[in-house]
Amino acid sequence: MGFMYSVKDFLGIGRGKIKLQLSKINFSPGEAVTGNVILSLKEPVQAEELSVDVNGILIVTQNVTRQVQGRTVTRPQSVNYPLFNFKLRLDGEKVYPQGENAASYPFSITIPADVYAKNSTDGAGTFQKIMQSLSKQYQRTDWRVQARLSVKGIDTTDVVQINVA
């Protein structure tokens, strides 16, 4: 019995590329992230879906001190807290066409105006609670937009980092 997919198919070698074009990279809460996902495939590709998602996480890093074999060792440790995650399905299961810039899919995903205060039940949101309790720790937010052509094997993706302030 042979394999259904070759190593080339599994790894996506030679499949082509997906390109994420955004209207801009600096956003404010409440604004829409808009752009296009452009497919440039070297051959027709059977895929489960084409999607784009916007993710925001708060990354908190603090120094953690431990005793290791009688020595004091201090190392940074990071914890990720999700702020926002939204996936938009642009197209479904089908054979996507080959060709340079063969297909373009416009999209728009709005970042909530209260993204830094959401999940609040008592007036102080998760983000603010974390920030208040971490005054001696380092924190930053990481926002990304990712386009994905979901196929058997390794997906074809493109990622763009954005700023939300």
Secondary structure as a PSIPRED ss2 file (coil, helix, strand):
# PSIPRED VFORMAT (PSIPRED V4.0)

   1 M C   1.000  0.000  0.000
   2 G C   1.000  0.000  0.000
   3 F C   1.000  0.000  0.000
   4 M C   1.000  0.000  0.000
   5 Y C   1.000  0.000  0.000
   6 S C   1.000  0.000  0.000
   7 V H   0.000  1.000  0.000
   8 K H   0.000  1.000  0.000
   9 D H   0.000  1.000  0.000
  10 F H   0.000  1.000  0.000
  11 L H   0.000  1.000  0.000
  12 G C   1.000  0.000  0.000
  13 I C   1.000  0.000  0.000
  14 G C   1.000  0.000  0.000
  15 R C   1.000  0.000  0.000
  16 G E   0.000  0.000  1.000
  17 K E   0.000  0.000  1.000
  18 I E   0.000  0.000  1.000
  19 K E   0.000  0.000  1.000
  20 L E   0.000  0.000  1.000
  21 Q E   0.000  0.000  1.000
  22 L E   0.000  0.000  1.000
  23 S C   1.000  0.000  0.000
  24 K C   1.000  0.000  0.000
  25 I C   1.000  0.000  0.000
  26 N E   0.000  0.000  1.000
  27 F E   0.000  0.000  1.000
  28 S C   1.000  0.000  0.000
  29 P C   1.000  0.000  0.000
  30 G C   1.000  0.000  0.000
  31 E C   1.000  0.000  0.000
  32 A E   0.000  0.000  1.000
  33 V E   0.000  0.000  1.000
  34 T E   0.000  0.000  1.000
  35 G E   0.000  0.000  1.000
  36 N E   0.000  0.000  1.000
  37 V E   0.000  0.000  1.000
  38 I E   0.000  0.000  1.000
  39 L E   0.000  0.000  1.000
  40 S E   0.000  0.000  1.000
  41 L E   0.000  0.000  1.000
  42 K C   1.000  0.000  0.000
  43 E C   1.000  0.000  0.000
  44 P C   1.000  0.000  0.000
  45 V E   0.000  0.000  1.000
  46 Q E   0.000  0.000  1.000
  47 A E   0.000  0.000  1.000
  48 E C   1.000  0.000  0.000
  49 E E   0.000  0.000  1.000
  50 L E   0.000  0.000  1.000
  51 S E   0.000  0.000  1.000
  52 V E   0.000  0.000  1.000
  53 D E   0.000  0.000  1.000
  54 V E   0.000  0.000  1.000
  55 N E   0.000  0.000  1.000
  56 G E   0.000  0.000  1.000
  57 I E   0.000  0.000  1.000
  58 L E   0.000  0.000  1.000
  59 I E   0.000  0.000  1.000
  60 V E   0.000  0.000  1.000
  61 T E   0.000  0.000  1.000
  62 Q E   0.000  0.000  1.000
  63 N E   0.000  0.000  1.000
  64 V E   0.000  0.000  1.000
  65 T E   0.000  0.000  1.000
  66 R E   0.000  0.000  1.000
  67 Q E   0.000  0.000  1.000
  68 V E   0.000  0.000  1.000
  69 Q C   1.000  0.000  0.000
  70 G C   1.000  0.000  0.000
  71 R E   0.000  0.000  1.000
  72 T E   0.000  0.000  1.000
  73 V E   0.000  0.000  1.000
  74 T E   0.000  0.000  1.000
  75 R E   0.000  0.000  1.000
  76 P E   0.000  0.000  1.000
  77 Q E   0.000  0.000  1.000
  78 S E   0.000  0.000  1.000
  79 V E   0.000  0.000  1.000
  80 N E   0.000  0.000  1.000
  81 Y E   0.000  0.000  1.000
  82 P E   0.000  0.000  1.000
  83 L E   0.000  0.000  1.000
  84 F E   0.000  0.000  1.000
  85 N E   0.000  0.000  1.000
  86 F E   0.000  0.000  1.000
  87 K E   0.000  0.000  1.000
  88 L E   0.000  0.000  1.000
  89 R E   0.000  0.000  1.000
  90 L E   0.000  0.000  1.000
  91 D E   0.000  0.000  1.000
  92 G C   1.000  0.000  0.000
  93 E C   1.000  0.000  0.000
  94 K E   0.000  0.000  1.000
  95 V E   0.000  0.000  1.000
  96 Y E   0.000  0.000  1.000
  97 P C   1.000  0.000  0.000
  98 Q C   1.000  0.000  0.000
  99 G E   0.000  0.000  1.000
 100 E E   0.000  0.000  1.000
 101 N E   0.000  0.000  1.000
 102 A E   0.000  0.000  1.000
 103 A E   0.000  0.000  1.000
 104 S E   0.000  0.000  1.000
 105 Y E   0.000  0.000  1.000
 106 P E   0.000  0.000  1.000
 107 F E   0.000  0.000  1.000
 108 S E   0.000  0.000  1.000
 109 I E   0.000  0.000  1.000
 110 T E   0.000  0.000  1.000
 111 I C   1.000  0.000  0.000
 112 P C   1.000  0.000  0.000
 113 A C   1.000  0.000  0.000
 114 D C   1.000  0.000  0.000
 115 V C   1.000  0.000  0.000
 116 Y C   1.000  0.000  0.000
 117 A C   1.000  0.000  0.000
 118 K C   1.000  0.000  0.000
 119 N C   1.000  0.000  0.000
 120 S C   1.000  0.000  0.000
 121 T C   1.000  0.000  0.000
 122 D C   1.000  0.000  0.000
 123 G C   1.000  0.000  0.000
 124 A C   1.000  0.000  0.000
 125 G C   1.000  0.000  0.000
 126 T H   0.000  1.000  0.000
 127 F H   0.000  1.000  0.000
 128 Q H   0.000  1.000  0.000
 129 K H   0.000  1.000  0.000
 130 I H   0.000  1.000  0.000
 131 M H   0.000  1.000  0.000
 132 Q H   0.000  1.000  0.000
 133 S H   0.000  1.000  0.000
 134 L C   1.000  0.000  0.000
 135 S C   1.000  0.000  0.000
 136 K C   1.000  0.000  0.000
 137 Q C   1.000  0.000  0.000
 138 Y E   0.000  0.000  1.000
 139 Q E   0.000  0.000  1.000
 140 R E   0.000  0.000  1.000
 141 T E   0.000  0.000  1.000
 142 D E   0.000  0.000  1.000
 143 W E   0.000  0.000  1.000
 144 R E   0.000  0.000  1.000
 145 V E   0.000  0.000  1.000
 146 Q E   0.000  0.000  1.000
 147 A E   0.000  0.000  1.000
 148 R E   0.000  0.000  1.000
 149 L E   0.000  0.000  1.000
 150 S E   0.000  0.000  1.000
 151 V C   1.000  0.000  0.000
 152 K C   1.000  0.000  0.000
 153 G C   1.000  0.000  0.000
 154 I C   1.000  0.000  0.000
 155 D C   1.000  0.000  0.000
 156 T E   0.000  0.000  1.000
 157 T E   0.000  0.000  1.000
 158 D E   0.000  0.000  1.000
 159 V E   0.000  0.000  1.000
 160 V E   0.000  0.000  1.000
 161 Q E   0.000  0.000  1.000
 162 I E   0.000  0.000  1.000
 163 N E   0.000  0.000  1.000
 164 V E   0.000  0.000  1.000
 165 A C   1.000  0.000  0.000
